[in-house]
Each structure stands twice: as C-alpha cells, then as structure tokens.
C-alpha cells in the first residue's frame, strides 16, 4: 500500500482550522478595571497636553487675600412674623431667642445670657404676666401631649435635659399649637 505523505504545512493548517474556544465574558469588576485603566491613560495624556499648551503663558502668583473673602457679619436675620396671635408670637420669639441666644438649665438666665424655656418666654412676654402665663400653659400642654401627664412644670421639664434640642423643639411646637388654637 502506498504511503501518503503529508507536508508539515498541511498538518499546521489542519491544527489551526480547529474551532477556537469561545471567549468568556468578562465580569463587571474586570470591565470596570479595564475602563478605569483606559480613563487613567486618557487623563494622563490630557494633563500632558494641557501643560504643553499652556507652558508659554506667563502667570503671576495670586495673593489669596485678594481672592478669598469672608462674609461681613451683619448680625442675625430678623425674625419673620409667622404667627399673628399674641401667645403664638411670644412662643415663636422665645424659640428664636433660644436658638440665637442659647439655652441653659437650672437658671432663668446663665452668666453667658443663655435662657431656659421659662426665661425666654418671660423676656419675650415683655412684662405682660397674663401673656406669659398663657404661653407657659400652652407650652406645658404641648409637652404633656408628647411626654405624658407626668411632667409637673416647664422648669422641671427644661432642667431634665442635658442638651437644648428637645426643649427648643417643644417651644416651637407650642407656638404652632397656640396658633392652631387662635391664642
């Protein structure tokens, strides 16, 4: 039997005609890594191009005192008149005073001028004891609505807290309650 002899080129072409394995799909992390690398290269090229294009421009150093400015202290913004009723207005002003002047406990007014809830109402009632009494009554009602009937007084409630957040919030809620009642 005659022997067929194949050339090395034919063997090579037969080996390469086999189907290549299908490429595996890249994971999201791999795709993001490739995109990150490509973007880094593009940004580096843009940085070099910018430096080359602007190298001939003369610049003077900038004095930051000419550029950086701070706002002029104009004081506190005036309190908008939100509540037309007198008790609600007193409570709103007391709330504003606590926010701007500070809150304290265990005293009507401390050495720094900060006030407790009652002290803020008293100063904002401007000597009108009836208005002050009504404002304190509405505030106590607002406190009891939130914290229950166990609260004995506004000063006791005020002094039970270590931070101003809850007492100030309650004065604001009392102002809204007084307005809703038309007081």
Backbone as JSON, one array per atom type, in Angstrom:
{
  "sequence": "XXXXXXXXXXXXXXXXXXXXXXXXXXXXXXXXXXXXXXXXXXXXXXXXXXXXXXXXXXXXXXXXXXXXXXXXXXXXXXXXXXXXXXXXXXXXXXXXXXXXXXXXXXXXXXXXXXXXXXXXXXXXXXXXXXXXXXXXXXXXXXXXXXXXXXXXXXXXXXXXXXXXXXXXXXXXXXXXXXXXXXX",
  "N": [[0.82, -1.13, 0.0], [0.45, 2.15, -0.84], [2.1, 4.74, 0.73], [0.85, 7.75, 2.06], [2.07, 10.84, 2.11], [2.13, 13.63, 4.16], [2.52, 17.11, 4.1], [4.38, 19.33, 6.28], [3.18, 21.82, 6.37], [0.53, 21.33, 5.75], [-0.23, 19.85, 7.95], [-0.05, 21.82, 9.88], [-1.97, 23.65, 9.02], [-4.23, 22.13, 9.36], [-4.3, 21.89, 12.08], [-4.77, 24.46, 12.86], [-7.27, 24.97, 11.93], [-9.08, 24.06, 13.65], [-11.86, 24.76, 15.73], [-11.8, 27.72, 17.59], [-11.86, 28.25, 21.09], [-14.78, 29.68, 22.52], [-14.77, 33.12, 23.5], [-14.65, 33.99, 26.95], [-17.06, 35.75, 28.83], [-16.4, 38.89, 30.34], [-16.33, 39.74, 33.79], [-18.24, 42.15, 35.71], [-16.56, 43.59, 37.44], [-14.07, 43.17, 36.22], [-14.47, 44.44, 33.74], [-14.9, 47.08, 34.64], [-12.39, 47.58, 35.75], [-10.77, 47.56, 33.45], [-11.88, 49.77, 32.09], [-11.32, 51.77, 33.92], [-8.51, 51.78, 33.8], [-8.15, 52.56, 31.12], [-9.32, 55.13, 31.17], [-7.62, 56.41, 32.97], [-5.25, 56.5, 31.51], [-6.1, 58.18, 29.4], [-6.67, 60.54, 30.84], [-4.13, 61.16, 31.85], [-2.8, 61.68, 29.44], [-4.25, 63.95, 28.61], [-3.58, 65.72, 30.65], [-0.83, 66.1, 30.19], [-0.99, 67.24, 27.62], [-2.34, 69.62, 28.23], [-0.45, 70.9, 29.88], [1.62, 71.25, 28.03], [0.37, 72.91, 26.13], [-0.11, 75.21, 27.62], [2.29, 76.12, 28.57], [3.68, 78.34, 27.63], [2.42, 80.6, 28.6], [2.59, 83.42, 30.6], [2.32, 83.73, 34.08], [1.24, 85.31, 37.08], [1.87, 84.93, 40.54], [-0.93, 84.36, 42.64], [-2.35, 86.35, 45.1], [-3.87, 85.16, 47.87], [-5.33, 86.7, 49.63], [-6.52, 88.58, 48.07], [-8.4, 87.14, 46.76], [-9.86, 85.32, 48.4], [-12.59, 85.91, 50.34], [-14.51, 86.78, 53.2], [-17.81, 86.6, 54.56], [-19.39, 89.61, 55.62], [-20.12, 90.35, 58.95], [-23.32, 90.74, 59.61], [-25.03, 90.47, 61.62], [-27.79, 88.8, 63.24], [-30.43, 87.46, 61.29], [-33.56, 89.1, 60.91], [-36.43, 88.08, 62.78], [-39.0, 86.44, 61.15], [-42.43, 87.38, 60.96], [-44.42, 85.04, 61.68], [-46.62, 84.07, 63.13], [-49.74, 85.42, 63.85], [-51.16, 85.66, 66.21], [-51.12, 86.62, 69.7], [-50.05, 84.91, 71.85], [-48.91, 82.78, 70.42], [-47.06, 84.26, 68.99], [-45.35, 85.17, 71.05], [-44.29, 82.72, 71.92], [-43.02, 81.95, 69.57], [-41.06, 83.96, 69.32], [-39.66, 83.39, 71.66], [-38.69, 80.87, 71.05], [-36.97, 81.58, 68.92], [-35.18, 83.2, 70.35], [-34.01, 81.3, 72.05], [-32.7, 79.74, 70.15], [-30.86, 81.56, 69.06], [-29.7, 82.99, 71.22], [-28.98, 81.11, 73.03], [-29.4, 78.23, 75.19], [-30.12, 77.24, 78.52], [-29.96, 75.42, 81.65], [-31.31, 74.91, 84.96], [-31.39, 77.57, 85.73], [-32.93, 80.79, 85.21], [-31.6, 82.62, 83.58], [-28.31, 82.3, 82.47], [-24.78, 82.98, 83.16], [-23.71, 83.61, 80.7], [-25.8, 84.69, 79.33], [-27.58, 82.97, 78.2], [-30.78, 81.38, 78.13], [-33.38, 79.62, 79.94], [-36.32, 77.68, 79.07], [-38.57, 78.93, 80.32], [-37.4, 81.36, 81.04], [-36.88, 82.47, 78.52], [-39.47, 82.78, 77.53], [-40.46, 84.58, 79.44], [-38.89, 86.93, 79.02], [-39.63, 87.52, 76.41], [-42.34, 87.99, 76.66], [-42.42, 90.48, 77.6], [-43.02, 91.73, 80.07], [-45.76, 91.4, 80.34], [-47.71, 89.7, 82.33], [-49.99, 88.1, 82.07], [-49.92, 87.28, 79.39], [-47.51, 85.9, 79.46], [-48.21, 83.85, 81.26], [-50.23, 82.51, 79.82], [-48.72, 81.62, 77.62], [-46.89, 79.88, 78.87], [-48.71, 78.0, 79.82], [-49.71, 76.88, 77.42], [-47.32, 75.85, 76.42], [-46.74, 73.92, 78.41], [-48.91, 72.23, 77.98], [-48.32, 71.33, 75.38], [-45.96, 69.96, 75.9], [-46.89, 67.94, 77.62], [-48.57, 66.58, 75.87], [-46.73, 65.3, 74.28], [-44.92, 64.02, 76.06], [-46.39, 62.94, 78.1], [-48.55, 62.98, 81.06], [-47.0, 63.08, 83.3], [-45.23, 65.16, 83.54], [-44.49, 67.85, 85.56], [-43.95, 70.63, 85.54], [-42.91, 73.45, 83.51], [-40.26, 74.51, 84.06], [-39.22, 72.22, 85.42], [-39.3, 70.3, 83.39], [-37.55, 71.5, 81.54], [-35.12, 71.46, 82.98], [-34.58, 68.78, 83.07], [-33.18, 67.95, 80.91], [-30.09, 67.47, 79.15], [-29.19, 68.65, 76.88], [-30.01, 71.19, 74.44], [-31.74, 70.54, 72.4], [-34.32, 69.1, 72.55], [-35.9, 70.73, 74.43], [-35.96, 73.2, 72.99], [-37.2, 72.41, 70.63], [-39.73, 71.78, 71.64], [-40.72, 74.29, 72.41], [-41.05, 75.44, 69.92], [-43.02, 73.73, 68.87], [-45.06, 74.33, 70.64], [-45.62, 76.96, 69.91], [-46.78, 76.56, 67.4], [-49.01, 75.11, 68.22], [-50.36, 77.02, 69.82], [-50.99, 78.86, 67.83], [-52.71, 77.33, 66.27], [-54.81, 77.13, 68.01], [-55.64, 79.67, 68.04], [-54.64, 81.47, 69.86]],
  "CA": [[0.0, 0.0, 0.0], [1.31, 3.33, -0.9], [2.04, 5.59, 1.92], [0.68, 9.16, 1.72], [2.95, 11.68, 2.9], [1.58, 14.98, 4.27], [3.56, 18.12, 4.35], [4.24, 19.98, 7.59], [2.26, 22.95, 6.23], [-0.81, 20.79, 5.79], [-0.51, 19.5, 9.34], [-0.21, 23.07, 10.62], [-3.26, 24.25, 8.66], [-5.27, 21.3, 9.93], [-4.34, 22.16, 13.51], [-5.32, 25.8, 13.1], [-8.66, 25.07, 11.5], [-9.97, 23.66, 14.72], [-12.62, 25.89, 16.24], [-11.23, 28.33, 18.79], [-12.81, 28.26, 22.21], [-15.45, 30.98, 22.57], [-14.22, 33.96, 24.59], [-15.51, 34.06, 28.12], [-17.5, 37.11, 29.09], [-15.72, 39.48, 31.5], [-17.22, 40.13, 34.89], [-18.4, 43.6, 35.86], [-15.36, 44.12, 38.07], [-12.99, 43.18, 35.22], [-14.77, 45.5, 32.78], [-14.65, 48.35, 35.3], [-10.94, 47.74, 35.88], [-10.26, 47.96, 32.13], [-12.33, 51.13, 31.81], [-10.54, 52.64, 34.8], [-7.16, 51.88, 33.24], [-8.22, 53.36, 29.89], [-9.58, 56.52, 31.53], [-6.41, 56.94, 33.59], [-4.33, 56.81, 30.4], [-6.62, 59.36, 28.7], [-6.49, 61.71, 31.7], [-2.7, 61.48, 31.87], [-2.5, 62.32, 28.15], [-4.85, 65.28, 28.62], [-2.78, 66.54, 31.55], [0.4, 66.46, 29.48], [-1.35, 68.15, 26.55], [-2.65, 70.91, 28.84], [0.8, 71.51, 30.31], [2.34, 71.67, 26.83], [-0.36, 74.01, 25.51], [-0.12, 76.41, 28.45], [3.64, 76.39, 29.09], [4.17, 79.64, 27.17], [1.63, 81.67, 29.21], [3.16, 83.97, 31.83], [1.35, 83.9, 35.15], [1.74, 85.87, 38.32], [1.28, 84.25, 41.69], [-2.14, 85.0, 43.12], [-2.41, 86.58, 46.53], [-5.16, 84.65, 48.31], [-6.07, 87.75, 50.32], [-7.31, 89.27, 47.05], [-9.4, 86.23, 46.21], [-10.7, 84.74, 49.45], [-13.27, 86.89, 51.17], [-15.47, 86.2, 54.13], [-18.98, 87.48, 54.65], [-19.39, 90.62, 56.67], [-21.07, 89.99, 59.99], [-24.42, 91.69, 59.63], [-25.9, 90.13, 62.74], [-28.8, 87.79, 62.99], [-31.54, 87.84, 60.43], [-34.74, 89.38, 61.72], [-37.41, 87.0, 62.9], [-40.21, 86.71, 60.36], [-43.68, 87.33, 61.73], [-45.2, 83.91, 61.17], [-47.87, 83.85, 63.87], [-50.39, 86.7, 64.14], [-51.79, 85.67, 67.52], [-50.11, 87.07, 70.67], [-49.38, 83.82, 72.57], [-48.07, 82.09, 69.44], [-45.94, 85.15, 68.67], [-44.42, 85.13, 72.18], [-43.6, 81.43, 71.87], [-42.12, 81.96, 68.41], [-39.91, 84.8, 69.67], [-38.89, 82.65, 72.67], [-37.97, 79.84, 70.28], [-35.87, 82.26, 68.21], [-34.21, 83.63, 71.35], [-33.26, 80.12, 72.49], [-31.81, 79.35, 69.06], [-29.8, 82.54, 68.81], [-29.04, 83.43, 72.44], [-28.51, 79.95, 73.79], [-30.29, 77.56, 76.13], [-29.46, 76.79, 79.74], [-30.81, 74.71, 82.6], [-31.08, 75.22, 86.37], [-31.43, 79.02, 85.96], [-33.69, 81.51, 84.17], [-30.58, 83.18, 82.7], [-26.99, 81.97, 82.99], [-23.78, 84.05, 83.1], [-23.47, 83.96, 79.29], [-27.01, 85.26, 78.75], [-28.46, 81.92, 77.69], [-32.01, 81.31, 78.92], [-34.16, 78.39, 79.93], [-37.59, 77.86, 78.36], [-39.36, 79.92, 81.03], [-36.71, 82.65, 80.93], [-37.08, 83.0, 77.16], [-40.87, 83.25, 77.44], [-40.62, 85.76, 80.3], [-38.31, 88.11, 78.38], [-40.38, 87.83, 75.19], [-43.67, 88.49, 77.03], [-42.17, 91.92, 77.82], [-43.68, 92.22, 81.27], [-47.19, 91.09, 80.37], [-47.8, 88.45, 83.08], [-51.07, 87.29, 81.52], [-49.4, 86.68, 78.15], [-46.51, 84.92, 79.88], [-48.92, 82.72, 81.86], [-50.87, 81.76, 78.73], [-47.68, 80.96, 76.83], [-46.39, 78.76, 79.67], [-49.76, 76.97, 79.86], [-49.71, 76.2, 76.12], [-46.09, 75.06, 76.36], [-46.9, 72.75, 79.27], [-49.83, 71.34, 77.29], [-47.58, 70.71, 74.27], [-45.01, 69.0, 76.5], [-47.66, 66.78, 78.11], [-49.05, 65.83, 74.7], [-45.63, 64.48, 73.75], [-44.21, 63.25, 77.07], [-47.31, 62.38, 79.09], [-49.01, 63.84, 82.15], [-46.06, 63.02, 84.43], [-44.45, 66.38, 83.59], [-45.11, 68.74, 86.53], [-43.82, 72.05, 85.24], [-42.0, 73.79, 82.41], [-38.87, 74.49, 84.55], [-38.8, 70.84, 85.7], [-39.05, 69.66, 82.1], [-36.35, 72.12, 80.99], [-33.92, 71.04, 83.71], [-34.39, 67.33, 82.94], [-32.42, 67.66, 79.7], [-28.69, 67.87, 79.13], [-28.93, 69.43, 75.67], [-31.08, 72.13, 74.11], [-32.53, 70.11, 71.25], [-35.72, 68.8, 72.87], [-36.62, 71.9, 74.93], [-36.18, 74.19, 71.92], [-38.22, 71.85, 69.74], [-41.03, 71.85, 72.29], [-41.18, 75.68, 72.34], [-41.53, 75.62, 68.55], [-44.29, 73.01, 68.75], [-46.06, 75.07, 71.41], [-46.01, 78.12, 69.11], [-47.72, 76.07, 66.39], [-50.24, 74.75, 68.93], [-51.05, 78.26, 70.19], [-51.54, 79.42, 66.61], [-53.85, 76.49, 65.88], [-55.91, 77.44, 68.95], [-56.01, 81.09, 67.89], [-54.19, 82.21, 71.07]],
  "C": [[0.88, 1.23, 0.0], [1.07, 4.21, 0.33], [1.9, 7.04, 1.47], [1.48, 9.98, 2.7], [2.37, 13.07, 2.96], [2.69, 15.95, 4.62], [3.35, 18.74, 5.72], [3.27, 21.16, 7.52], [0.82, 22.48, 6.32], [-1.19, 20.41, 7.21], [-0.78, 20.75, 10.16], [-1.57, 23.69, 10.31], [-4.4, 23.42, 9.23], [-5.42, 21.59, 11.42], [-4.98, 23.52, 13.78], [-6.77, 25.92, 12.66], [-9.62, 24.59, 12.57], [-10.64, 24.91, 15.3], [-11.97, 26.4, 17.53], [-12.3, 28.33, 19.87], [-13.48, 29.63, 22.25], [-14.9, 31.81, 23.73], [-15.21, 33.99, 25.76], [-15.86, 35.53, 28.39], [-16.83, 37.62, 30.37], [-16.76, 39.83, 32.57], [-17.29, 41.65, 34.95], [-17.15, 44.22, 36.45], [-14.2, 44.2, 37.07], [-13.22, 44.28, 34.18], [-14.49, 46.88, 33.38], [-13.15, 48.62, 35.47], [-10.32, 48.16, 34.56], [-10.65, 49.39, 31.8], [-11.55, 52.13, 32.66], [-9.13, 52.84, 34.27], [-7.16, 52.75, 31.99], [-8.45, 54.83, 30.22], [-8.36, 57.16, 32.18], [-5.4, 57.34, 32.52], [-4.8, 58.08, 29.69], [-6.45, 60.62, 29.53], [-5.03, 62.13, 31.79], [-2.29, 62.17, 30.57], [-3.06, 63.74, 28.1], [-4.07, 66.22, 29.52], [-1.49, 67.0, 30.87], [0.09, 67.46, 28.37], [-1.67, 69.54, 27.11], [-1.37, 71.62, 29.26], [1.61, 72.01, 29.12], [1.68, 72.91, 26.22], [-0.33, 75.3, 26.32], [1.25, 76.78, 28.99], [4.12, 77.78, 28.72], [3.45, 80.82, 27.83], [2.3, 82.1, 30.51], [2.05, 84.14, 32.87], [2.03, 84.53, 36.35], [1.14, 85.07, 39.47], [0.08, 85.05, 42.2], [-2.06, 85.14, 44.63], [-3.79, 86.17, 47.0], [-5.98, 85.69, 49.06], [-6.93, 88.54, 49.34], [-8.47, 88.42, 46.57], [-10.38, 85.75, 47.27], [-11.28, 85.87, 50.29], [-14.23, 86.17, 52.09], [-16.67, 87.13, 54.22], [-18.84, 88.46, 55.8], [-20.45, 90.24, 57.68], [-22.14, 91.07, 60.07], [-25.37, 91.42, 60.78], [-26.91, 89.07, 62.34], [-29.9, 88.33, 62.08], [-32.76, 88.12, 61.3], [-35.72, 88.21, 61.69], [-38.62, 87.32, 62.05], [-41.45, 86.58, 61.24], [-44.56, 86.23, 61.15], [-46.56, 83.81, 61.83], [-48.49, 85.2, 64.24], [-50.98, 86.78, 65.55], [-50.75, 85.94, 68.6], [-49.36, 85.95, 71.39], [-48.45, 83.07, 71.63], [-46.86, 82.94, 69.09], [-44.9, 85.17, 69.79], [-43.62, 83.84, 72.15], [-42.64, 81.36, 70.69], [-40.88, 82.8, 68.71], [-39.04, 84.1, 70.71], [-38.07, 81.54, 72.0], [-36.76, 80.45, 69.58], [-34.78, 82.69, 69.19], [-33.37, 82.45, 71.84], [-32.28, 79.66, 71.41], [-30.61, 80.28, 68.93], [-29.02, 82.93, 70.06], [-28.52, 82.31, 73.31], [-29.54, 79.48, 74.8], [-29.48, 77.18, 77.37], [-30.45, 76.01, 80.59], [-30.41, 75.14, 84.0], [-31.01, 76.71, 86.68], [-32.29, 79.66, 84.88], [-32.73, 82.05, 83.11], [-29.23, 82.81, 83.29], [-26.03, 83.14, 82.78], [-23.52, 84.5, 81.66], [-24.68, 84.59, 78.62], [-27.94, 84.24, 78.14], [-29.64, 81.78, 78.65], [-32.6, 79.91, 78.88], [-35.46, 78.68, 79.19], [-38.43, 78.97, 79.0], [-38.72, 81.3, 80.93], [-36.87, 83.28, 79.57], [-38.51, 83.52, 77.0], [-41.05, 84.53, 78.24], [-40.06, 87.01, 79.63], [-39.09, 88.51, 77.13], [-41.81, 88.29, 75.47], [-43.61, 89.97, 77.37], [-43.0, 92.49, 78.97], [-45.16, 91.93, 81.36], [-47.36, 89.71, 81.03], [-48.91, 87.55, 82.56], [-50.63, 86.57, 80.25], [-48.36, 85.61, 78.47], [-47.18, 83.67, 80.43], [-49.59, 81.86, 80.79], [-49.85, 81.0, 77.89], [-47.11, 79.75, 77.56], [-47.42, 77.64, 79.72], [-49.82, 76.19, 78.54], [-48.47, 75.33, 75.98], [-46.2, 73.8, 77.21], [-47.86, 71.74, 78.63], [-49.14, 70.62, 76.15], [-46.6, 69.66, 74.79], [-45.76, 67.74, 76.95], [-48.24, 65.96, 76.98], [-47.97, 64.87, 74.19], [-45.06, 63.53, 74.8], [-45.11, 62.69, 78.17], [-47.6, 63.35, 80.22], [-48.08, 63.83, 83.35], [-45.23, 64.29, 84.56], [-45.18, 67.38, 84.48], [-45.08, 70.2, 86.13], [-42.85, 72.25, 84.07], [-40.56, 73.84, 82.92], [-38.36, 73.08, 84.86], [-38.49, 70.09, 84.42], [-37.74, 70.19, 81.51], [-35.09, 71.56, 81.65], [-33.65, 69.55, 83.62], [-33.51, 66.98, 81.75], [-30.99, 68.19, 79.79], [-28.31, 68.66, 77.89], [-30.18, 70.21, 75.3], [-32.06, 71.59, 73.08], [-34.01, 69.9, 71.57], [-36.46, 70.0, 73.45], [-36.91, 72.94, 73.84], [-37.24, 73.69, 70.95], [-39.61, 71.96, 70.35], [-41.57, 73.28, 72.29], [-41.72, 75.97, 70.94], [-42.88, 74.93, 68.35], [-45.41, 73.72, 69.52], [-46.52, 76.3, 70.64], [-47.03, 77.7, 68.03], [-49.06, 75.69, 67.03], [-51.05, 75.99, 69.32], [-51.68, 78.91, 68.96], [-52.77, 78.64, 66.16], [-55.06, 76.76, 66.77], [-56.37, 78.89, 68.83], [-55.63, 81.93, 69.1], [-53.05, 83.14, 70.76]]
}
